[in-house]
């Protein structure tokens, strides 16, 4: 039974990963309840409430950890614009603290969930891991800086896998967040206000990927030698425009709602989507999915 540390264990991705791994591994989870409060009760799970910005939190871990999943952090580009100090603390400082913990405890693999935001508005809308990274937001910048720290810690003995997640969606996302995740923001608005406020052009687009696929890659990552010390795009490889999302919402919710447009959020990306050929080569489990159908099914599942 491997011993695993998962930061951000109460959030959407973190709690989903805990559920996936908990029957076969001993898991320590750290969370500060900033974006989720899903505490899973299980004999193999030890929950620690606190912030990874504070290195003293790791003194509460009494086993030698095999794998670290670093999922916690501030994940809103809009929030990072208005509070960059919080973004640096929750994204970059937590990463460095965890890397130090890895070294002291002689862990085996550091799995970091980075973001498509590191690319910014690339001249190539279909981006690969070899393309230039020019983040627009402070959030994207802190994620890219975290990646660079991880790669430098390779010289200290850290083996890593960096997964650049595109827009992760899933049925378990709570609909009370108006600042992170385009689809979740839109669903939250329609459910709670009966209005759809779109910031920026309806021609913007995103690459959405379902949580079940992301969990497959996260689960396999620490055991996959091809993924060792690699940076990998995790996206569907398909682009979905804002105007298409609006249409899917209108066709799959029962509520009538009005759509309003206003200027875009400061430093928001217009749109990129993933070249995921590296993902397909490295991981055994790769599923080609109809992402628009998955989005429609997800909208229906909320019974709005």
C-alpha positions as CSV (number, residue, x, y, z in Angstrom):
1,X,0.0,0.0,0.0
2,X,1.6,3.2,-1.2
3,X,1.5,6.4,1.0
4,X,0.3,9.4,-0.9
5,X,0.0,13.1,-0.1
6,X,-2.7,15.1,-1.9
7,X,-2.9,18.8,-1.5
8,X,-6.2,20.5,-2.2
9,X,-7.9,17.2,-1.2
10,X,-11.3,18.9,-0.6
11,X,-11.6,20.6,-4.0
12,X,-13.2,19.3,-7.1
13,X,-10.2,17.5,-8.6
14,X,-8.6,16.6,-5.2
15,X,-11.7,15.0,-3.7
16,X,-12.3,13.1,-6.9
17,X,-8.7,11.8,-6.8
18,X,-9.0,10.8,-3.2
19,X,-12.1,8.7,-4.0
20,X,-10.3,7.1,-6.9
21,X,-7.2,6.0,-4.9
22,X,-8.5,5.6,-1.3
23,X,-9.2,1.8,-1.3
24,X,-5.7,0.9,-2.3
25,X,-3.5,3.5,-0.7
26,X,-2.8,5.3,2.5
27,X,-3.6,9.0,1.8
28,X,-2.8,12.2,3.7
29,X,-4.9,15.1,2.5
30,X,-4.2,18.8,3.2
31,X,-6.8,21.6,2.5
32,X,-7.6,25.0,3.8
33,X,-11.3,24.9,2.7
34,X,-10.7,27.9,0.3
35,X,-12.4,26.2,-2.7
36,X,-14.0,23.0,-1.3
37,X,-15.2,21.3,1.8
38,X,-15.5,17.6,0.8
39,X,-13.9,15.6,3.6
40,X,-14.0,11.9,2.8
41,X,-14.2,9.5,5.8
42,X,-12.3,6.3,5.3
43,X,-9.8,4.2,7.3
44,X,-7.1,4.9,4.7
45,X,-7.5,8.7,4.8
46,X,-6.0,11.2,7.2
47,X,-7.2,14.8,6.8
48,X,-5.1,17.8,7.8
49,X,-6.7,21.2,7.8
50,X,-4.2,24.0,7.0
51,X,-2.2,25.9,4.4
52,X,0.8,24.5,2.5
53,X,2.2,28.1,2.6
54,X,3.1,27.2,6.2
55,X,5.8,24.5,6.3
56,X,4.8,23.5,9.8
57,X,1.8,21.8,8.4
58,X,4.0,18.9,7.1
59,X,5.0,18.0,10.7
60,X,1.5,16.4,11.0
61,X,2.5,13.7,8.5
62,X,3.9,10.7,10.3
63,X,4.6,8.4,7.4
64,X,7.2,8.5,4.7
65,X,5.4,9.6,1.6
66,X,5.9,7.9,-1.8
67,X,4.0,10.2,-4.1
68,X,3.0,13.9,-3.8
69,X,0.0,15.2,-5.8
70,X,0.2,18.9,-5.7
71,X,-3.3,20.1,-6.6
72,X,-3.9,22.9,-4.2
73,X,-3.7,26.6,-5.1
74,X,-5.5,29.7,-6.3
75,X,-7.0,28.8,-9.7
76,X,-8.8,32.0,-10.8
77,X,-7.1,34.3,-13.3
78,X,-9.6,37.1,-12.3
79,X,-8.8,36.7,-8.6
80,X,-5.0,36.7,-9.3
81,X,-5.4,40.1,-11.0
82,X,-7.0,41.7,-8.0
83,X,-4.9,39.9,-5.3
84,X,-1.5,38.8,-6.8
85,X,0.1,38.4,-3.3
86,X,-2.4,35.7,-2.4
87,X,-1.8,34.1,-5.8
88,X,1.9,33.9,-5.2
89,X,1.5,32.5,-1.7
90,X,-1.0,29.9,-2.6
91,X,0.6,28.8,-5.9
92,X,4.4,29.4,-5.9
93,X,5.2,29.3,-2.1
94,X,3.2,26.1,-1.6
95,X,5.1,24.5,-4.5
96,X,8.5,25.3,-3.0
97,X,7.5,24.1,0.4
98,X,6.3,20.8,-1.0
99,X,9.5,20.4,-3.0
100,X,11.5,20.8,0.2
101,X,9.3,18.2,1.9
102,X,9.9,15.9,-1.1
103,X,13.7,16.2,-0.6
104,X,13.6,15.7,3.2
105,X,11.4,12.6,2.9
106,X,13.0,11.1,-0.2
107,X,9.7,10.8,-2.1
108,X,9.5,9.0,-5.4
109,X,7.4,11.3,-7.7
110,X,6.0,14.8,-7.6
111,X,2.8,15.2,-9.7
112,X,1.9,18.8,-10.3
113,X,-1.3,20.1,-11.9
114,X,-0.3,23.1,-13.9
115,X,-2.5,25.0,-16.3
116,X,-3.1,25.9,-19.9
117,X,-2.8,29.5,-18.7
118,X,0.9,29.3,-18.9
119,X,0.6,29.6,-22.7
120,X,-1.3,32.9,-22.7
121,X,-2.7,33.9,-26.1
122,X,-0.3,32.0,-28.2
123,X,0.1,32.9,-31.9
124,X,-0.7,29.2,-32.5
125,X,-4.1,28.5,-31.1
126,X,-3.4,24.8,-31.0
127,X,-0.5,24.6,-28.6
128,X,2.0,21.9,-27.8
129,X,4.5,21.5,-24.9
130,X,7.2,22.9,-27.2
131,X,5.5,26.2,-27.9
132,X,6.4,29.4,-26.2
133,X,4.9,30.2,-22.8
134,X,3.7,33.8,-22.4
135,X,1.1,33.9,-19.6
136,X,-1.3,36.8,-19.6
137,X,-2.6,36.5,-16.0
138,X,-0.7,36.5,-12.7
139,X,-2.2,33.1,-12.2
140,X,-0.6,31.7,-15.4
141,X,2.7,33.4,-14.4
142,X,2.7,31.8,-10.9
143,X,1.9,28.3,-12.4
144,X,4.8,28.8,-14.9
145,X,7.1,29.8,-12.1
146,X,6.1,26.8,-10.2
147,X,6.9,24.6,-13.2
148,X,10.4,26.2,-13.4
149,X,11.1,25.6,-9.7
150,X,10.1,22.0,-10.1
151,X,12.4,21.5,-13.0
152,X,15.3,23.2,-11.1
153,X,14.6,20.8,-8.1
154,X,15.2,17.9,-10.5
155,X,18.9,18.8,-9.9
156,X,18.3,18.1,-6.2
157,X,16.7,14.7,-6.9
158,X,13.1,15.5,-7.5
159,X,11.4,13.3,-10.1
160,X,8.3,15.0,-11.4
161,X,5.4,14.9,-13.8
162,X,3.8,18.2,-14.8
163,X,0.3,18.0,-16.2
164,X,-0.9,21.2,-17.9
165,X,-4.6,20.9,-17.4
166,X,-7.0,22.6,-19.8
167,X,-10.6,23.3,-18.7
168,X,-11.6,20.4,-16.4
169,X,-15.4,19.8,-16.1
170,X,-17.5,17.3,-14.1
171,X,-20.9,16.6,-12.6
172,X,-19.6,17.1,-9.0
173,X,-18.5,20.7,-9.5
174,X,-20.5,22.9,-7.1
175,X,-22.6,25.6,-8.8
176,X,-21.7,28.5,-6.4
177,X,-18.5,29.8,-8.0
178,X,-18.6,32.8,-10.3
179,X,-14.8,33.3,-10.7
180,X,-13.3,30.0,-11.8
181,X,-14.1,27.7,-14.7
182,X,-16.1,29.1,-17.7
183,X,-18.7,26.4,-17.8
184,X,-19.2,26.3,-14.0
185,X,-19.5,30.1,-14.0
186,X,-22.2,30.0,-16.7
187,X,-24.1,27.2,-15.0
188,X,-24.0,28.9,-11.6
189,X,-25.4,32.1,-13.2
190,X,-28.2,30.4,-15.0
191,X,-29.2,28.3,-11.9
192,X,-29.0,31.1,-9.3
193,X,-29.8,34.3,-11.2
194,X,-31.6,33.2,-14.4
195,X,-29.2,35.4,-16.3
196,X,-26.1,34.6,-18.4
197,X,-23.4,37.2,-18.2
198,X,-20.7,36.7,-20.8
199,X,-17.5,38.7,-20.3
200,X,-15.8,39.2,-23.7
201,X,-16.5,38.0,-27.2
202,X,-18.8,35.1,-27.9
203,X,-16.1,33.9,-30.4
204,X,-13.7,33.1,-27.5
205,X,-13.1,29.4,-27.0
206,X,-11.8,26.8,-24.6
207,X,-10.6,23.2,-24.6
208,X,-12.7,21.2,-22.1
209,X,-11.8,17.8,-20.7
210,X,-13.9,15.6,-18.4
211,X,-12.7,14.8,-14.8
212,X,-12.9,11.0,-15.4
213,X,-10.2,11.3,-18.1
214,X,-8.1,13.6,-15.9
215,X,-8.3,11.0,-13.1
216,X,-7.0,8.3,-15.4
217,X,-3.9,10.3,-16.1
218,X,-3.3,11.3,-12.5
219,X,-3.7,7.7,-11.3
220,X,-1.2,6.4,-13.9
221,X,1.3,9.2,-13.7
222,X,3.5,8.1,-10.7
223,X,3.9,4.6,-12.2
224,X,4.5,5.6,-15.8
225,X,8.2,5.9,-16.6
226,X,7.4,7.7,-19.9
227,X,5.8,10.4,-17.8
228,X,8.9,10.8,-15.6
229,X,10.3,14.3,-15.7
230,X,7.9,15.3,-18.4
231,X,5.5,18.2,-19.0
232,X,2.3,17.1,-20.7
233,X,-0.8,18.9,-22.0
234,X,-4.0,17.3,-20.7
235,X,-6.9,18.4,-22.9
236,X,-9.4,17.0,-25.3
237,X,-7.7,18.6,-28.3
238,X,-11.0,20.2,-29.3
239,X,-12.1,23.8,-29.1
240,X,-15.6,24.8,-28.0
241,X,-16.7,28.5,-28.6
242,X,-18.6,30.6,-26.1
243,X,-21.4,30.9,-28.6
244,X,-21.6,27.0,-28.7
245,X,-21.7,26.9,-24.8
246,X,-24.6,29.3,-24.8
247,X,-26.5,27.2,-27.3
248,X,-25.8,24.0,-25.3
249,X,-27.2,25.7,-22.2
250,X,-30.3,26.9,-24.0
251,X,-31.0,23.4,-25.4
252,X,-30.4,21.5,-22.1
253,X,-31.8,23.6,-19.2
254,X,-35.4,24.1,-18.3
255,X,-35.1,27.6,-17.1
256,X,-35.4,30.6,-19.4
257,X,-32.6,33.0,-19.1
258,X,-31.3,36.2,-20.8
259,X,-27.8,36.6,-22.1
260,X,-25.8,39.8,-21.4
261,X,-22.4,40.8,-22.7
262,X,-19.8,43.0,-21.1
263,X,-16.1,43.7,-21.5
264,X,-13.7,40.8,-20.8
265,X,-12.0,40.2,-17.5
266,X,-8.5,41.8,-17.3
267,X,-5.8,39.6,-18.8
268,X,-8.2,36.9,-19.8
269,X,-7.2,34.6,-22.6
270,X,-9.1,34.7,-25.9
271,X,-8.6,31.0,-26.6
272,X,-6.2,28.1,-27.1
273,X,-6.6,24.4,-27.4
274,X,-4.3,21.5,-26.8
275,X,-2.1,19.5,-29.1
276,X,-2.3,16.3,-27.1
277,X,-0.3,14.0,-29.2
278,X,2.3,13.7,-26.4
279,X,-0.5,12.7,-24.0
280,X,-1.6,10.0,-26.4
281,X,2.0,8.6,-26.7
282,X,2.8,8.6,-23.0
283,X,-0.4,7.3,-21.3
284,X,-1.9,3.8,-21.8
285,X,-5.4,5.1,-21.1
286,X,-6.5,7.6,-23.7
287,X,-10.1,8.0,-24.8
288,X,-11.3,10.0,-27.8
289,X,-14.5,11.6,-26.6
290,X,-17.3,13.8,-28.0
291,X,-16.7,16.7,-25.7
292,X,-19.7,18.7,-26.8
293,X,-21.9,15.7,-25.9
294,X,-20.2,15.4,-22.5
295,X,-20.9,19.0,-21.9
296,X,-24.6,18.6,-22.8
297,X,-24.9,15.6,-20.5
298,X,-23.2,17.5,-17.7
299,X,-25.7,20.4,-18.1
300,X,-28.6,18.0,-18.0
301,X,-27.3,16.3,-14.9
302,X,-27.8,19.4,-12.8
303,X,-31.5,19.5,-13.6
304,X,-31.7,23.2,-13.9
